[in-house]
Amino acid sequence: MIKRSSSLAVILAISISALSSSAKSTRSLSAQDTIAQGFTSANPFAEASPLLYQAPPFDKIHDSDYKPAIEEGMRLQLSEIESIASDRARPTFENTIVAMERSGELLTRAAKVFFAVQQANTDDTLQAILSEEAPRLAAHNDAIYLNDKLFQRVKVIYDNRNHLDLDPVQKFLIGRYYLDFVRAGTLLSEQDKTRLKEINQEEAKLETDFQNRLLAATKAGAVVMDNRNDLDGLSEVEITAVSQAAHDRGLDGKYVLPLQNTTQQPAQAELTNRLLRERLFDASTMRNEKGDSNDTRGIILRLESLRAEKARMLGFPNYAAYSLDDKMARTPAAVIKLLTDLVPATMKKTQGEAQRMEALAKRQDADFKLEPWDWQYYAEKVRKARYDLDESQIKPYFELNRVLEDGVFYAANRLYGLTFKERKDIPVYQPDVRVFEVIDLAGKSIALWYCDYFKRDNKSGGAWEDTFVDGSGLLGTQPVVYNVANFPKPASGQPALLTYDDVTTMFHEFGHALHAMLTTVEYPRLAGTNVPRDFVEVPSQFNEHWALYPEVLAHYAMNYKTGEPMPRSLVDKIKKSQTFNQGFETLEYLEASLLDMAWHTLPAVVRVASVDSFETAALHHYKVYMPLVPPRYRSTYFAHIWEGGYSAGYYSYIWSEVIDDDAFEWFEEHGGLTRANGERFQRMVLSRGGTEDVGAMYRAFRGRDADVKALLKDRGLTQN
């Protein structure tokens, strides 16, 4: 997942990137400048970091540094923008587009680090800063994109682009800028612009409030137990971790099961105590519906209304139509068709899975009725019965460091010639974080990569990738990239053993990182992962395929105690079980995706009275209502769509999956894991960022459009 708060997305939309020490801005502070309150030259963001590739100097950064740097950054950028807009010289690509690309170095430097830390290692101070600055950043964005003088300069260049001496990427960049201005509302009347500014600021505030409430509710929703016997089914390593989680909260002698961001919780697959499974499920699904200060239902209703109003003002029937207009899918109808076309086969497969679990459970208890909190537990039992396989057999072979260094890094080396050197001399924002220098096939250092894998109560849920510094030829900067996840942290001295889902998460997020690290794009607006939302998951999901690829798996799947490789018989069981439970997994995803579309296809004139009733009605409408399988995220804790940048975009994962499965099929047709294949994918896809229409980009790589057949095969939806 590419996770960026709405406020950070605002900054990225105008492509402001910190300059390298070799490409410093000519703009400097002077005595005549009105400097933001509290900002001085001693602020660690005042100049580009002297560390390798401008890596953030976390040993010098304090919470008190962010706000003055962000506010001074906004002030300076608006001054730069005004200079561009007021330039009396004829608009050119250099004095307008390139000048905008170079603007805002201080704001980018401070905001990128702030949002990274605020999401991964927040505290009360950072949350207060976010609440204050989010609407200001929204206003800052509007001050740029609703600046008519600036737009008129862009329009002159756009209208004459075919008559200027420009290369295809420069023409594409001009088109992107023009569209950004139009989508931001620059063509509206002054009255409508005023209203749009109000909407944007309120939306930014509400998205921040949603994030803060979800974080607090997820922490408060953790299930606390007094009796160790309640944890029957968990391994000793897991019980120790649960005990450590209690200790970390000052609850010595107790046990704590923290909540993950999804509806279903990992421990439900192992806990034999059915009442505890139900308690854990209820804690998860009701975390933000308790009528307390963490309840998100009011925020959701207001956000939906504001987004629908914005879309109407901009000439679209609903927010989904507005959001999709510049994506690959283009229309809500195309998205809904893709999703609903998968429903019949998915429902059939899910119902078959449920019947097998019920039959197995009833052999043990004649009065048994399968409930949602039972699914994971009995799915594991069925998997063991059908494939003689369960997670307890797999985990000892998936020790985190081994997966990372001998799996994730190994695949990147075989495909792209990359090697990784750990750097313990570069400061980090939290002791669990690790840093690696990335070196290419020629021995040249090209990037830094950080990983922050363990769950903390002050970390947002899920897993994501982003950058501290974007790579850009124009700015002379190298990528500084990070991955964040929420794997259970083991007790001191214990190994971090992963589920297979955790392993694929590592490969997934590293796929995003590769997209950012391997960019060779000149202009920040088009570099790295700055591609349409429904293509951005292609490199990440494509990278997941290597987790189970025979050569890669054999290189990292070693028993953490004995060092013995995973037995061939166990590997075969994993492969045979790959389509197991895919009905459930596809259905909970389709439910969430269609729920997202239901919220964001509402016209502005419609008002929803009840979040819960709307959710149920929407699932019925799309024929995916199945109480036994609730959505992967219910509306009240659906961070992707309410504060994570995927509003009307959660479908992107399966849209991208059609492409990434098709791309992997090309690799299999051409010899699989080879340096030649990796070089081609790197050159034609990963390195190019968003420098052209991504559909055309993929067709150039594949020789045709992606075919959905590979996805259906991968998910087992072509089988009975």
N, C-alpha and C positions, 0 to 999 in steps of 0.2 A: 504494500500500500504506500502511495505517496501521501503522506499526511502533512498538510499545511493548514494552519488556522486561517480563517477568512481574512484576518488582518495581514498575515504574511502573504496570502495569495494576492492581496491588494498590491503589496510591494513587488512581488514577482511579476505581476501583470504588466508593470511598466519597466521591467527588466533592468533594475538598477543593481549594479554589482560593484563590489569593492575593487579599487584599482590596486595593482601590484606595486611594489616599491620601484619597479622599473618603468611604471606608467602612471606616475602621480598626477592628480588633477592640478590644473593651473590655478584653481580657486583656492585661496588661503584665507585664514581669518585675519581680520585687521581691526584696528582700534575702533573703526566706525561701525563694525557689525554689532547688532543687538543680539548678543549670545543668549541662548536659552538658559533659564535659571539653573544654577548648579553645575553648568558645563564649563570645564576648564581644559587647558592643554594637558593636564595630568590624567584626564579620563582615559582609561585603557583603549577606548574606541577612537580617540582623537586622531590617531594615525594608524596606518596599516600595521598589523602585527609584524614584528621582526622575526617571528618563528617561521619555520619551513612552510611555504605556500600560504602564509598569512593565517596559520592555524590560530584559533582563539587563545589568548594568554589567560587561561582560566585561573592560574595562580595569582593573577592581578585583578581579576574581575570580581566585583562585589554587587550585590543586589542594588545598591544605591547608584551604581553607574549607568544602569539601563535607561531609566526615564530621561535624565538630561541628555544623554546621547541620542535617543530616539527623537526627542523634541528638537534638539539642535539639528539633527539630520533632516527632519522635515523642513525646518526653516531654511536651511542651506539649499535643499533641492528646489523649493519653491522659488528661491532667488535665481537659481540656475535656469529653471523653466521659464521664468519671466524674461530672462535675458534672451533665451531662444525665441520666445513668442514675439518679442519686441524688436528683434533683429531687422534692420531696414534692408539688409541685403536680400536679393531674390532667394526664395527657399531652394535649398539643394539637399541632396541626400546627406552630405557631410555636415552642413550647418544646422540641420534639423533632426534627422533620424539618428545619425551617429552621435550628435550632441545629446539627445535624449538617452541613448544607450549608455553614455558616459556619466549621466547625472546620478546624484544621490549616493555617492560612495559611503559617506558616514552613516546614513540611514540604513543602507543594506548591511553594513558591517555590524551595527548594533542590533538591528531587528532580527537578522538571521540567528544570531547567538541567543538573543532573548527568547524567541519563540521555541528554539530547540530545548533550552533549559526549562522553560516554563512548562513544556509538555512532558519532559522526561524526568525532571527533578524539581518540581515546583514547591513553593512555600507560600505563606500568607502574603508576604511582601510582593512576590512575583504575581500572584493572583490579583492583588489590588492594582498593580501597575497595568496588568492586562485589561482589567475592567475600565480603567481610566483612559488608556491609550487606544483601545480598539476603535471606539467611535471617532477619535481624532485621526487615526490612520485612514478610516473610511472617508472622512472629510478631506484629508490630504489627497487621496486618490481622486476624489471629485474635483478638487481644485486644479488638478492637472488635466483630467479627461473632459472636463466641462469648460475648459479654457478655449473660448472660440477663436482667439487670435492664434493660438497654437494649432488648433485643428485646421484652420484655413491654410496654414503653411503645409501641414501634412497633406491636405486635400490637393493643393497645387502639385505636389510631387506625385501623388497617387494618380491624378488625372493625366499627367504627362509621363508616366513611368515607362511607357513603351517607346518613347522618343528620347530617353536619356541613355547615357552610356553606362548601363548597369548590368551586372551579371544576374542569373536566375535567382540566386539566393537573395540578393539585394531587392529585386522586384518582389519576391515572396515576402520579405520583411516589411516592405512598404505596405503591401496588401494587408498584412497582419496588423500593423499599426492603425491603418484606416479603419479596419473592422473593430479593433479595440475601442476606438473613439466612438464609433456609431453604437456599438453595443453598450457603451457606458452612458449613452443618452445625449451626446453632443448635438444631435439634430432636434432635440425637444425645444419647446418654447421656454422662455425664462421662468414662467410660473411653474411649468412641469419640472424644470431643472431644480427649482427650489424644493419642490415636494420630493423629488428623487433623492436629493441630498439628505433629507430628513429620514427617508426610508432606509438608506444605506447606513446611516449612523445608528439608527435603532436596531437594524438587523445585526450589525457588528456587535452591539452591546448584548443582544439576546443570545447570539451564538456563543459569546464568552460566558454568559450566565449559564447556558446549557452545559458547557464544558465543565465549569466549576461545580455545578450541582451533580453532574454525573460522577465526577471524581470523588466528591464527598459521599455520595450515596453508595458507590461501589465499595469504598472503604468501610462505611458504616454497615453495609450489608453482609460483611464477612460472618460466617457461621462459627460461633464459639462453643466448644464442648468441654465438659469436665471429665468425661470418662474415656480412657484410652480404648476400651473395648468397643466403643462406637465406631472406631476407625478400622474395624476388621475388614480385610480385603486390601488395604494399602500395604505397601512394602515397608520394611524397617527404615529404609532411606527416606521414603515419603513421610512416614510418621515423625521421624526426626525433624524433617523440614517443617511440618505442621506445628510441631512443638516450638521450633525456633521462631516461627511466625507469631506465635502467642507471646514468646519472650520479648520479641521486638516491640510488641504493643504494651509491655508491662504486665502481661497476664501469665506469669510463671505458674506452672502446674496445670495450665489449661492447654487446649489445642485450638488452632484457628485455621479454617479453610477460607482463604481469601477468594473473592469473586473475580473471575475473568470477565472480559467485556461481552462475551457471547451469551446467548440464552442458556444453552446446555453447558454444564461445568465438567471439566476433565475428571474429577474425582467420582462422578456418578458412574463411570465405567467400572469402578472397582469396589465401591462401598457395598457391603452386603446388607447393611442396616437400611431397610427400605424407608423407614420414617426419616432418617437423616438425609437420604436422597431427596425425598419430598421437601424437606425443610430447606435444603440447598437450592432446589429448583424454585421454590417460592421466593426465597431471598433474592435470587437472580431476577426473576420475572417481575417482581414487585418493587425493585430497589428504588425506582423513581415515581412510585404511585402511592405514597403514604400520607399525602396531604400535609407534609411538613415542608420545611424550607428547601428541601432537595427535590420536591415534586416538579417535574418538567412539563406537565400537560398544558399549563397555561402558556408557557414559552412556545411550545410546538404550534398551538393554535394561532398565536400572534405571528410567528415566523411564516407559517403557511400563508396567512392573509397578506403579509407585507410582500412576499415573493410574488404572489398572484397579482397584486396591485402593480408592482414594478413591471412585470411582464406585459400587462395591459397597456401601461404607459408607453412601453417600447414597441408596441404594435403586434404583440403575440397573444394568442388566445389563453395561454397558461404558461406557468414558469418552465415546465418541461420543454415546451416548444421553443422558448427563448434559450434555455440552456443547451439544447441539442442542435441549434441552428448552425453552430460552428464546429460540431463534432462529426465523426465518421458516420454515425447513425442518421443524423440530420433531422429526423422527425420522431415524435413519440410513437407514431403508428409502427415505424420500423422496429423500434425497441420492443414494443408490446407483442408484435408478431413473433420476433425471435423467442421471447420468453414463453408466450402461450403455446407456441408450436412444440415446446418441450414438455408441456404439462401432461398430455395423455400418457406418454411413455413413462414419465417420472412417477405419476400417480400409480400406474400399474405396478411398477417395480417396487415402490414404497409399500403398497398394500401387500405385495408378496413377502416383503421383508417382515412386516408386522405379523403376518400369519405364521411365519416360521418361529418368530419369537414367542407368540402366544401359545403355540403348540408345545414348544419346549418348556415354557413356564408352567403350563397346566399339567404337564407330567409331574411337576414337583408340588403343585398346589391346585387342586381341582376348582377352587373358587377364585382363582386369580383373574384379574382384569388388568391388562396392560395400560399403564399411564405414562405421560410424557417423561416423568422422572425415572422411568424404568428402561427407556429405550437404550441408552448407552450401556447399561449393565447387561441387559439380555442380548444386545447386539454382540457384545464381547463373548457371551456364552455360545451364541450361535456360531460366531466365527471360530471359536475353539472346537465346537462340535463338527463344523463343516471342513475346517482347514487345519485343525489341531494347532491353533495359533491364538495367542493373546499378547497384550502389551507387556506383560511381565517377562515373556520370553525375549521380546525385542529390545527393551530398554537397556539391558546390560551391554549391548553392542553399539549404543548410540550415546557415547559420552561426549559432551559438548565440545571440548577442545579438539578431540579427535575428528569429530564431524566437521568442525571449522577448518582445521589445518590440513587434514588428509582427505577431506571431501570437497567442501566448498572451494577452498584454494586450489586443490588439485585439479578440479574440473576447469577452473579459470586458467590454470597454467596450460593444460592440454589444448584448450580451445583458443586462447588468446595470447599465450606465451607470458602470462603475468606471474610474478613472484611477489612474496609479501614478507616484509621485515618488521618485526615488532619494534616499536619505538617507546621505550619507557621514559625518555627524557622530555616528552611533550605533555604538558599538563592537561588534566581532564576535569570534568565538572563533578564527577562522583567516582569513588574508588573502584567500583566494579567495571568502569569503562576502560577499554583497551584501544590502542592506536597502532596502526600498521602503515608503513610506507609501501606504496605500490610501485613495482619496477617492471618495465616492459621487456620484450624479448631481446632488445638491443642493449639491455642493462641500464636504460635511462629511467630515472625516477620520474613518475608522472602524476602521482596523487597521494593523498593521505586518506585513510579509511578508519573510522571509529566504530566500535560495536559496544552496545549497552544492552545486554540480554536479559537481566534478571528483573523480576517483578518487584516493585516497591509501591507502598500505599500512596506515595506522592507522584506517581507516574501515570499518565493517561493509559487506558487499556489498549490492547491490540499490538500491532507491529507495523513499523513504517521506516521509510528512508527519506532523507533530505540532505541538504548541503549547508555547511558553514560558509563555503566559498564556491561559487560556480566557476567552472573552467570556461575561459573565453579568450580567443585569439586577439580580439580587439583590445581587451583590457590587460592582456598578458598574465592572466591568472590561471593557476592549476586547480583542479577540483579538490576540495576538502569535504568528504562525504561521510555520512553516518547512518548506521542501522540501529533501530531500537526494537526490542521485543519485551515480552512479559513471561518468560519461562520461570517456573518455580525455582527459587534459589535454594540450593542445598545447605544443610547445616555445615558449619566449619569443619573442614577435613573430609567432607563427603563429596563424592563425584556428582556432577550435574548430569543426570541421565534423562534423555529426551524421549518423547514419543515420536512415532514416525511423522505425525502432523507437525511437531516442533521442527523436525529435520527439514521438512519441505518448506516451512516458514523461513528457516535460515537461508535456504537456496533461493526462495522467492525474493526476499528483501535484498539479497546480494545481487540478484538480477537487476533490480532498480539501481543499485550502487554501480554496477558495471555500465549501465546506460549513462550515468552521470560521469563516471571516471574516464570512459573511453571517448568522450565527445571531442571532436576536432572542429567545432563550429566557431566561427568568428564572432557572431553577434549574440550577446546574452539572452535576448528575447527568444532565440531559437535553439539555445544550447541544451545539451543533456536531456533531461526529462521534460522539457518544455514542449510537449506534444499534446494533441487532443486527449482528453481524459479517457476515452474509450480505446486508445492505443497505448497509453502509458503502462498498462499492465501486461503488455505483450512480452517485453524483455524479462520481466520478473517471473511470469508464469512459464515462459519458455525455459528459464533456468531451473525450474522445479524438476523438469524431466531428467536432469542428470543425477538427481538424488538416488534413483534406483537403477541407473544405467550400470550394467554389470562391472565394467572396468572401474568406475568410480566407487560403487558400493563396496567392491572387494578391497579398495584401498583404505576405506575408513571404518567399515563395520567390524570392529575388533572388540572382543570381550574386555571390559575395563579391568577385570581382575586377572585374567590369564593371558591376555594378549592374543588369544586364539581368534582366527577369522570366523565370521558368521558361517555356520555350516551350510552347505549347499542345500540341504533339505529345508532349512529355515528360510533361506532366500527364495526357494521355489514356492514355499507356502505364502510368503509375502506377495510375490508376483501373482499367484493364483487368486489371492484375496483382494486384488486391487480394485475390482469393481464391486466388492462387497460393501453394503450399506450406502451405495451411491444413490439409491432412490431417496433415502432420508437426506443425505447431504445436498443433493440437487434440489429437493423440494424445499428445505428450509432456506436455501439461497433464493430460489424462485419466489417464495413468499415474501422475503425481504425486498427483493428487487421490484416486484409488482406493487408492494406496499409503498415503496418510494415513488413509483410512477403514479399511484393513486393520489398520494398527497400533492404531487406537483403537476398533475393535470387538472386540478380544480380551478375553475375560472374565478375571477375576482369577486363575482357577485354571489358566490356560494359561501355560506358560513357553516362550519362544522360545530356541532353542539358538544359532542363527546369524542375524545380520542379513542377510547376503547371500542365504542360502537362503530366508529368509522373504520377502525382496523378490521374488525370482524366482517363488516359489510364488504370491504374491499377484497378480502380474501375469498369470500363467497362469490363475488362478482367475477373474479378471475379463475374460479373453480379450483382453487388451491387450499381451501379451508379444510384442515385436518387437525382436530384438537390434539391428536397424539403427536403431531409434529408441528410445534409452533415455529414462527419465523426465527431465523438465525439472530435477528435483533428485532425486538418489539419497538414500536414507535418511541416509547419514552426513554429508551437508552440506545437509540440508533444514531450513534455519534457520527458515522459516515455522512449522513444526510443533513444533520442539524448543525454540525460545527466542523466537520472534517473535509469539506470541499467536494463531496460526492452527491450533492443534492441533484436529483433527477439523473444520477450518474452511477448508482450502485450496479446497474446492469453491465457496467464496463468490464467487470471481471469475466462474465461469460461471453461478452462480445469479443474481448481480447483472447479468451480461451479458444474460440473458433480459429483465430489466427495463429496463436502459439502452438496449438496441437498440429495444425497444418504445417507450420514451419518445422516442427520436430519431425514430422513425417518426411519432409524434404531431406533432413539430415540422415534419417534412417535409409532413405533411398540412395544416398550418396556416401555411405561409409561411416556414418555416425560421428563419434567423438574424434575428429581429426583437426589438426592445425589448419589445414586448407579450408575446411568447412567453417571453422571458427573465424578465420580471417575474412571470409566472404561475408558472413553475417555481421561481423564488426564493421567492415568497410561499407556495406550497403544499408545497414540498419542502425546499429548501436552508435556509431560515430557521427551520424548525420543529424541527430536531434530532430527538431521540427523545421528543417530547412526546405521542405516541400510537402505537398499533399501526401499524407502517410499511406493512403490507399495506393497511390502510384508508386510510392517507395516500396511497399510490400510486393506489388505486382512485378516490379523490376527484380526483386530478389527471387520470388517464387516462379515467375513466368505466367502467373494467372492469379485471380482472386482466391482467397481462402475458401475451402470447402468444409461445410459443417460435419461431414462424415467422420473426420478424424476425432472430433469432439465426442460424437455419439459413441464411437468405438471405445474411446478412452474412459468414458463414464459408464460403459456397459448398458447403455440405453437402447441398443439394438437387439439386446437379448431378452428373452422372456423372463 
